């Protein structure tokens, strides 16, 4: 088994254009599934005031924070538009729908 990847379940555990929150020792990770069945993971902590991004609305490759509507890119973790801030992105591997996240990018997220 490749120890550098942590299994986080199946793509079908995540609703289309939805997300789930995965708890790790390094904090909560929001794992998103776009309408194109792409999967992204970022810290579940809005760069504005820490809103739970996994409860936001997914559109294209971005999520709108449920608290004050900042829009965060799922690809870069950066706030879009006029807002300034970013969250860490976490590498996700999708093998025939089985998802895992890279341990090393989790460690970076915790720094
Ligand atoms: S906490 Fe996310 S927009 Fe304010």
Backbone and ligand atoms as CSV (ligand in chain L), in Angstrom:
chain,resi,resn,atom,element,x,y,z
A,1,UNK,N,N,0.835,-1.195,0.000
A,1,UNK,CA,C,0.000,0.000,0.000
A,1,UNK,C,C,0.875,1.252,0.000
A,2,UNK,N,N,0.477,2.231,-0.746
A,2,UNK,CA,C,1.221,3.490,-0.815
A,2,UNK,C,C,0.865,4.343,0.397
A,3,UNK,N,N,1.826,4.499,1.298
A,3,UNK,CA,C,1.541,5.193,2.551
A,3,UNK,C,C,1.356,6.696,2.381
A,4,UNK,N,N,1.684,7.195,1.209
A,4,UNK,CA,C,1.582,8.638,1.044
A,4,UNK,C,C,0.190,9.107,0.670
A,5,UNK,N,N,-0.711,8.163,0.480
A,5,UNK,CA,C,-2.081,8.529,0.136
A,5,UNK,C,C,-3.025,8.020,1.212
A,6,UNK,N,N,-3.982,8.835,1.556
A,6,UNK,CA,C,-4.956,8.464,2.581
A,6,UNK,C,C,-6.311,8.305,1.904
A,7,UNK,N,N,-6.880,7.111,2.000
A,7,UNK,CA,C,-8.164,6.851,1.350
A,7,UNK,C,C,-9.260,7.666,2.033
A,8,UNK,N,N,-10.111,8.299,1.242
A,8,UNK,CA,C,-11.195,9.100,1.823
A,8,UNK,C,C,-12.553,8.694,1.277
A,9,UNK,N,N,-12.627,7.507,0.663
A,9,UNK,CA,C,-13.935,7.030,0.231
A,9,UNK,C,C,-14.135,7.120,-1.265
A,10,UNK,N,N,-15.399,7.016,-1.658
A,10,UNK,CA,C,-15.765,6.902,-3.062
A,10,UNK,C,C,-16.341,8.216,-3.560
A,11,UNK,N,N,-16.159,8.489,-4.848
A,11,UNK,CA,C,-16.697,9.729,-5.409
A,11,UNK,C,C,-18.217,9.800,-5.209
A,12,UNK,N,N,-18.855,8.633,-5.196
A,12,UNK,CA,C,-20.315,8.645,-5.043
A,12,UNK,C,C,-20.769,8.983,-3.622
A,13,UNK,N,N,-19.822,9.081,-2.707
A,13,UNK,CA,C,-20.163,9.570,-1.366
A,13,UNK,C,C,-20.396,11.078,-1.372
A,14,UNK,N,N,-19.997,11.729,-2.464
A,14,UNK,CA,C,-20.126,13.185,-2.556
A,14,UNK,C,C,-21.211,13.501,-3.574
A,15,UNK,N,N,-22.203,14.301,-3.207
A,15,UNK,CA,C,-23.230,14.645,-4.194
A,15,UNK,C,C,-22.626,15.469,-5.328
A,16,UNK,N,N,-23.193,15.336,-6.532
A,16,UNK,CA,C,-22.772,16.176,-7.650
A,16,UNK,C,C,-22.946,17.629,-7.252
A,17,UNK,N,N,-21.956,18.451,-7.579
A,17,UNK,CA,C,-21.958,19.865,-7.200
A,17,UNK,C,C,-22.121,20.020,-5.685
A,18,UNK,N,N,-21.528,19.079,-4.968
A,18,UNK,CA,C,-21.597,19.143,-3.510
A,18,UNK,C,C,-20.227,18.879,-2.917
A,19,UNK,N,N,-20.230,18.649,-1.640
A,19,UNK,CA,C,-18.966,18.448,-0.941
A,19,UNK,C,C,-19.195,17.596,0.287
A,20,UNK,N,N,-18.117,17.045,0.785
A,20,UNK,CA,C,-18.172,16.483,2.127
A,20,UNK,C,C,-16.943,16.920,2.895
A,21,UNK,N,N,-17.113,16.898,4.184
A,21,UNK,CA,C,-16.032,17.321,5.064
A,21,UNK,C,C,-15.335,16.071,5.573
A,22,UNK,N,N,-14.026,16.033,5.406
A,22,UNK,CA,C,-13.232,14.907,5.885
A,22,UNK,C,C,-12.378,15.406,7.040
A,23,UNK,N,N,-12.521,14.736,8.184
A,23,UNK,CA,C,-11.727,15.144,9.343
A,23,UNK,C,C,-10.390,14.414,9.302
A,24,UNK,N,N,-9.318,15.157,9.479
A,24,UNK,CA,C,-7.993,14.542,9.531
A,24,UNK,C,C,-7.298,15.074,10.781
A,25,UNK,N,N,-6.220,14.411,11.192
A,25,UNK,CA,C,-5.489,14.944,12.357
A,25,UNK,C,C,-4.980,16.357,12.101
A,26,UNK,N,N,-4.849,16.725,10.834
A,26,UNK,CA,C,-4.352,18.059,10.489
A,26,UNK,C,C,-5.476,19.065,10.277
A,27,UNK,N,N,-6.679,18.700,10.567
A,27,UNK,CA,C,-7.782,19.638,10.401
A,27,UNK,C,C,-8.813,19.115,9.412
A,28,UNK,N,N,-9.839,19.932,9.209
A,28,UNK,CA,C,-10.934,19.510,8.335
A,28,UNK,C,C,-10.629,19.879,6.887
A,29,UNK,N,N,-10.930,18.941,6.005
A,29,UNK,CA,C,-10.715,19.137,4.578
A,29,UNK,C,C,-12.082,19.071,3.896
A,30,UNK,N,N,-12.333,20.003,3.005
A,30,UNK,CA,C,-13.562,19.967,2.216
A,30,UNK,C,C,-13.234,19.338,0.865
A,31,UNK,N,N,-13.962,18.265,0.539
A,31,UNK,CA,C,-13.733,17.571,-0.731
A,31,UNK,C,C,-14.944,17.808,-1.619
A,32,UNK,N,N,-14.720,18.387,-2.774
A,32,UNK,CA,C,-15.793,18.837,-3.663
A,32,UNK,C,C,-15.863,17.976,-4.914
A,33,UNK,N,N,-17.077,17.837,-5.422
A,33,UNK,CA,C,-17.290,17.164,-6.715
A,33,UNK,C,C,-18.025,18.148,-7.617
A,34,UNK,N,N,-17.432,18.459,-8.747
A,34,UNK,CA,C,-18.056,19.427,-9.648
A,34,UNK,C,C,-19.056,18.719,-10.567
A,35,UNK,N,N,-19.784,19.517,-11.326
A,35,UNK,CA,C,-20.768,18.938,-12.249
A,35,UNK,C,C,-20.072,18.110,-13.328
A,36,UNK,N,N,-18.776,18.330,-13.555
A,36,UNK,CA,C,-18.011,17.527,-14.520
A,36,UNK,C,C,-17.352,16.316,-13.870
A,37,UNK,N,N,-17.730,16.024,-12.618
A,37,UNK,CA,C,-17.157,14.896,-11.894
A,37,UNK,C,C,-15.679,15.064,-11.607
A,38,UNK,N,N,-15.233,16.304,-11.548
A,38,UNK,CA,C,-13.879,16.539,-11.077
A,38,UNK,C,C,-13.930,16.664,-9.561
A,39,UNK,N,N,-12.845,16.254,-8.923
A,39,UNK,CA,C,-12.806,16.293,-7.467
A,39,UNK,C,C,-11.654,17.200,-7.020
A,40,UNK,N,N,-11.950,18.068,-6.067
A,40,UNK,CA,C,-10.943,18.981,-5.519
A,40,UNK,C,C,-11.030,18.938,-4.004
A,41,UNK,N,N,-9.907,19.193,-3.368
A,41,UNK,CA,C,-9.926,19.276,-1.905
A,41,UNK,C,C,-9.182,20.528,-1.463
A,42,UNK,N,N,-9.783,21.244,-0.539
A,42,UNK,CA,C,-9.146,22.420,0.060
A,42,UNK,C,C,-9.454,22.396,1.559
A,43,UNK,N,N,-8.757,23.222,2.299
A,43,UNK,CA,C,-9.070,23.320,3.722
A,43,UNK,C,C,-10.518,23.775,3.883
A,44,UNK,N,N,-11.199,23.208,4.872
A,44,UNK,CA,C,-12.610,23.540,5.093
A,44,UNK,C,C,-12.708,24.754,6.024
A,45,UNK,N,N,-12.108,25.832,5.588
A,45,UNK,CA,C,-11.952,26.979,6.489
A,45,UNK,C,C,-11.808,28.215,5.616
A,46,UNK,N,N,-12.862,28.974,5.490
A,46,UNK,CA,C,-12.845,30.131,4.603
A,46,UNK,C,C,-11.760,31.126,5.024
A,47,UNK,N,N,-11.030,31.682,4.047
A,47,UNK,CA,C,-9.978,32.639,4.398
A,47,UNK,C,C,-10.527,33.943,4.971
A,48,UNK,N,N,-11.824,34.174,4.845
A,48,UNK,CA,C,-12.410,35.388,5.421
A,48,UNK,C,C,-12.540,35.227,6.931
A,49,UNK,N,N,-13.537,34.478,7.377
A,49,UNK,CA,C,-13.695,34.298,8.826
A,49,UNK,C,C,-13.912,32.841,9.208
A,50,UNK,N,N,-13.373,31.951,8.396
A,50,UNK,CA,C,-13.362,30.546,8.782
A,50,UNK,C,C,-14.639,29.779,8.519
A,51,UNK,N,N,-15.495,30.289,7.652
A,51,UNK,CA,C,-16.741,29.587,7.327
A,51,UNK,C,C,-16.479,28.195,6.771
A,52,UNK,N,N,-17.448,27.277,6.963
A,52,UNK,CA,C,-17.285,25.902,6.486
A,52,UNK,C,C,-17.527,25.813,4.978
A,53,UNK,N,N,-16.468,25.830,4.208
A,53,UNK,CA,C,-16.611,25.854,2.749
A,53,UNK,C,C,-17.316,24.605,2.225
A,54,UNK,N,N,-17.225,23.501,2.982
A,54,UNK,CA,C,-17.886,22.265,2.523
A,54,UNK,C,C,-19.404,22.424,2.536
A,55,UNK,N,N,-19.918,23.489,3.174
A,55,UNK,CA,C,-21.373,23.716,3.148
A,55,UNK,C,C,-21.760,24.790,2.142
A,56,UNK,N,N,-20.797,25.192,1.318
A,56,UNK,CA,C,-21.069,26.229,0.336
A,56,UNK,C,C,-21.678,25.676,-0.941
A,57,UNK,N,N,-21.952,26.582,-1.858
A,57,UNK,CA,C,-22.541,26.222,-3.148
A,57,UNK,C,C,-21.417,26.063,-4.170
A,58,UNK,N,N,-21.386,24.920,-4.857
A,58,UNK,CA,C,-20.357,24.667,-5.864
A,58,UNK,C,C,-20.877,25.104,-7.228
A,59,UNK,N,N,-20.065,25.872,-7.944
A,59,UNK,CA,C,-20.431,26.263,-9.312
A,59,UNK,C,C,-19.148,26.300,-10.117
A,60,UNK,N,N,-19.167,25.674,-11.302
A,60,UNK,CA,C,-17.950,25.508,-12.101
A,60,UNK,C,C,-16.856,24.962,-11.174
A,61,UNK,N,N,-15.694,25.632,-11.116
A,61,UNK,CA,C,-14.618,25.127,-10.260
A,61,UNK,C,C,-14.387,26.090,-9.111
A,62,UNK,N,N,-15.484,26.477,-8.488
A,62,UNK,CA,C,-15.403,27.403,-7.365
A,62,UNK,C,C,-16.499,27.063,-6.365
A,63,UNK,N,N,-16.323,27.577,-5.150
A,63,UNK,CA,C,-17.352,27.406,-4.120
A,63,UNK,C,C,-17.637,28.766,-3.497
A,64,UNK,N,N,-18.904,28.995,-3.239
A,64,UNK,CA,C,-19.298,30.223,-2.548
A,64,UNK,C,C,-19.455,29.915,-1.072
A,65,UNK,N,N,-18.737,30.654,-0.238
A,65,UNK,CA,C,-18.793,30.426,1.210
A,65,UNK,C,C,-20.219,30.662,1.717
A,66,UNK,N,N,-20.713,29.786,2.601
A,66,UNK,CA,C,-22.085,29.944,3.093
A,66,UNK,C,C,-22.264,31.145,4.018
A,67,UNK,N,N,-21.182,31.702,4.537
A,67,UNK,CA,C,-21.361,32.785,5.515
A,67,UNK,C,C,-21.523,34.161,4.872
A,68,UNK,N,N,-20.550,34.585,4.065
A,68,UNK,CA,C,-20.646,35.944,3.510
A,68,UNK,C,C,-20.386,35.961,2.007
A,69,UNK,N,N,-20.519,34.822,1.375
A,69,UNK,CA,C,-20.516,34.739,-0.091
A,69,UNK,C,C,-19.201,35.050,-0.780
A,70,UNK,N,N,-18.083,34.919,-0.097
A,70,UNK,CA,C,-16.833,34.954,-0.843
A,70,UNK,C,C,-16.822,33.762,-1.785
A,71,UNK,N,N,-16.170,33.935,-2.934
A,71,UNK,CA,C,-16.058,32.845,-3.903
A,71,UNK,C,C,-14.604,32.379,-3.927
A,72,UNK,N,N,-14.398,31.093,-3.677
A,72,UNK,CA,C,-13.050,30.532,-3.577
A,72,UNK,C,C,-12.825,29.569,-4.736
A,73,UNK,N,N,-11.719,29.733,-5.429
A,73,UNK,CA,C,-11.368,28.812,-6.507
A,73,UNK,C,C,-10.983,27.456,-5.927
A,74,UNK,N,N,-11.569,26.387,-6.475
A,74,UNK,CA,C,-11.203,25.049,-6.005
A,74,UNK,C,C,-9.845,24.638,-6.559
A,75,UNK,N,N,-9.435,25.275,-7.651
A,75,UNK,CA,C,-8.155,24.911,-8.267
A,75,UNK,C,C,-6.975,25.543,-7.543
A,76,UNK,N,N,-7.123,26.789,-7.135
A,76,UNK,CA,C,-5.987,27.497,-6.536
A,76,UNK,C,C,-6.176,27.761,-5.049
A,77,UNK,N,N,-7.404,27.647,-4.539
A,77,UNK,CA,C,-7.676,27.988,-3.145
A,77,UNK,C,C,-7.780,29.480,-2.915
A,78,UNK,N,N,-7.650,30.275,-3.977
A,78,UNK,CA,C,-7.654,31.730,-3.810
A,78,UNK,C,C,-9.072,32.301,-3.885
A,79,UNK,N,N,-9.282,33.365,-3.144
A,79,UNK,CA,C,-10.541,34.095,-3.246
A,79,UNK,C,C,-10.596,34.776,-4.616
A,80,UNK,N,N,-11.757,34.754,-5.241
A,80,UNK,CA,C,-11.921,35.358,-6.555
A,80,UNK,C,C,-12.583,36.720,-6.409
A,81,UNK,N,N,-12.487,37.504,-7.475
A,81,UNK,CA,C,-13.089,38.829,-7.432
A,81,UNK,C,C,-12.248,39.765,-6.605
A,82,UNK,N,N,-12.914,40.668,-5.908
A,82,UNK,CA,C,-12.200,41.727,-5.193
A,82,UNK,C,C,-11.630,41.251,-3.864
A,83,UNK,N,N,-12.042,40.055,-3.415
A,83,UNK,CA,C,-11.634,39.615,-2.085
A,83,UNK,C,C,-10.222,39.037,-2.099
A,84,UNK,N,N,-9.517,39.208,-0.993
A,84,UNK,CA,C,-8.124,38.777,-0.884
A,84,UNK,C,C,-8.007,37.687,0.168
A,85,UNK,N,N,-7.376,36.584,-0.201
A,85,UNK,CA,C,-7.136,35.528,0.768
A,85,UNK,C,C,-7.061,34.206,0.050
A,86,UNK,N,N,-6.545,33.208,0.739
A,86,UNK,CA,C,-6.513,31.892,0.122
A,86,UNK,C,C,-6.439,30.804,1.175
A,87,UNK,N,N,-6.868,29.615,0.765
A,87,UNK,CA,C,-6.722,28.423,1.600
A,87,UNK,C,C,-5.811,27.456,0.863
A,88,UNK,N,N,-5.269,26.534,1.608
A,88,UNK,CA,C,-4.412,25.515,1.002
A,88,UNK,C,C,-5.260,24.563,0.154
A,89,UNK,N,N,-4.672,24.132,-0.928
A,89,UNK,CA,C,-5.300,23.075,-1.715
A,89,UNK,C,C,-4.636,21.754,-1.335
A,90,UNK,N,N,-5.395,20.707,-1.429
A,90,UNK,CA,C,-4.911,19.375,-1.071
A,90,UNK,C,C,-4.976,18.515,-2.329
A,91,UNK,N,N,-3.921,17.777,-2.623
A,91,UNK,CA,C,-3.952,16.924,-3.815
A,91,UNK,C,C,-4.886,15.742,-3.603
A,92,UNK,N,N,-5.716,15.489,-4.605
A,92,UNK,CA,C,-6.649,14.366,-4.537
A,92,UNK,C,C,-6.342,13.423,-5.692
A,93,UNK,N,N,-6.389,12.159,-5.416
A,93,UNK,CA,C,-6.236,11.157,-6.470
A,93,UNK,C,C,-7.584,10.462,-6.650
A,94,UNK,N,N,-7.953,10.284,-7.905
A,94,UNK,CA,C,-9.225,9.634,-8.235
A,94,UNK,C,C,-8.909,8.417,-9.098
A,95,UNK,N,N,-9.011,7.233,-8.500
A,95,UNK,CA,C,-8.753,6.001,-9.251
A,95,UNK,C,C,-10.063,5.261,-9.412
A,96,UNK,N,N,-10.655,5.415,-10.588
A,96,UNK,CA,C,-11.948,4.780,-10.870
A,96,UNK,C,C,-12.971,5.076,-9.785
A,97,UNK,N,N,-12.939,6.310,-9.279
A,97,UNK,CA,C,-13.937,6.714,-8.299
A,97,UNK,C,C,-13.496,6.548,-6.864
A,98,UNK,N,N,-12.383,5.845,-6.652
A,98,UNK,CA,C,-11.858,5.714,-5.290
A,98,UNK,C,C,-10.913,6.880,-5.021
A,99,UNK,N,N,-11.237,7.645,-3.994
A,99,UNK,CA,C,-10.515,8.896,-3.751
A,99,UNK,C,C,-9.502,8.751,-2.625
A,100,UNK,N,N,-8.381,9.406,-2.803
A,100,UNK,CA,C,-7.425,9.539,-1.707
A,100,UNK,C,C,-6.803,10.916,-1.756
A,101,UNK,N,N,-6.305,11.337,-0.611
A,101,UNK,CA,C,-5.637,12.637,-0.548
A,101,UNK,C,C,-4.169,12.419,-0.181
A,102,UNK,N,N,-3.332,13.331,-0.678
A,102,UNK,CA,C,-1.885,13.197,-0.485
A,102,UNK,C,C,-1.522,13.617,0.925
A,103,UNK,N,N,-0.862,12.720,1.626
A,103,UNK,CA,C,-0.479,12.988,3.010
A,103,UNK,C,C,0.411,14.235,3.101
A,104,UNK,N,N,1.311,14.377,2.130
A,104,UNK,CA,C,2.262,15.498,2.235
A,104,UNK,C,C,1.545,16.840,2.080
A,105,UNK,N,N,0.506,16.906,1.237
A,105,UNK,CA,C,-0.160,18.205,1.110
A,105,UNK,C,C,-1.019,18.478,2.344
A,106,UNK,N,N,-1.422,17.419,3.040
A,106,UNK,CA,C,-2.123,17.606,4.322
A,106,UNK,C,C,-1.196,18.218,5.352
A,107,UNK,N,N,0.028,17.701,5.407
A,107,UNK,CA,C,0.996,18.219,6.374
A,107,UNK,C,C,1.228,19.701,6.123
A,108,UNK,N,N,1.329,20.062,4.833
A,108,UNK,CA,C,1.532,21.456,4.502
A,108,UNK,C,C,0.334,22.289,4.956
A,109,UNK,N,N,-0.852,21.693,4.833
A,109,UNK,CA,C,-2.060,22.430,5.215
A,109,UNK,C,C,-2.042,22.752,6.701
A,110,UNK,N,N,-1.375,21.927,7.472
A,110,UNK,CA,C,-1.398,22.115,8.925
A,110,UNK,C,C,-0.394,23.157,9.389
A,111,UNK,N,N,0.521,23.532,8.513
A,111,UNK,CA,C,1.578,24.458,8.946
A,111,UNK,C,C,1.038,25.838,9.251
L,1,LIG,S1,S,-16.377,33.386,6.388
L,1,LIG,FE1,FE,-16.462,32.901,4.294
L,1,LIG,S2,S,-17.154,34.704,3.372
L,1,LIG,FE2,FE,-17.002,35.226,5.454
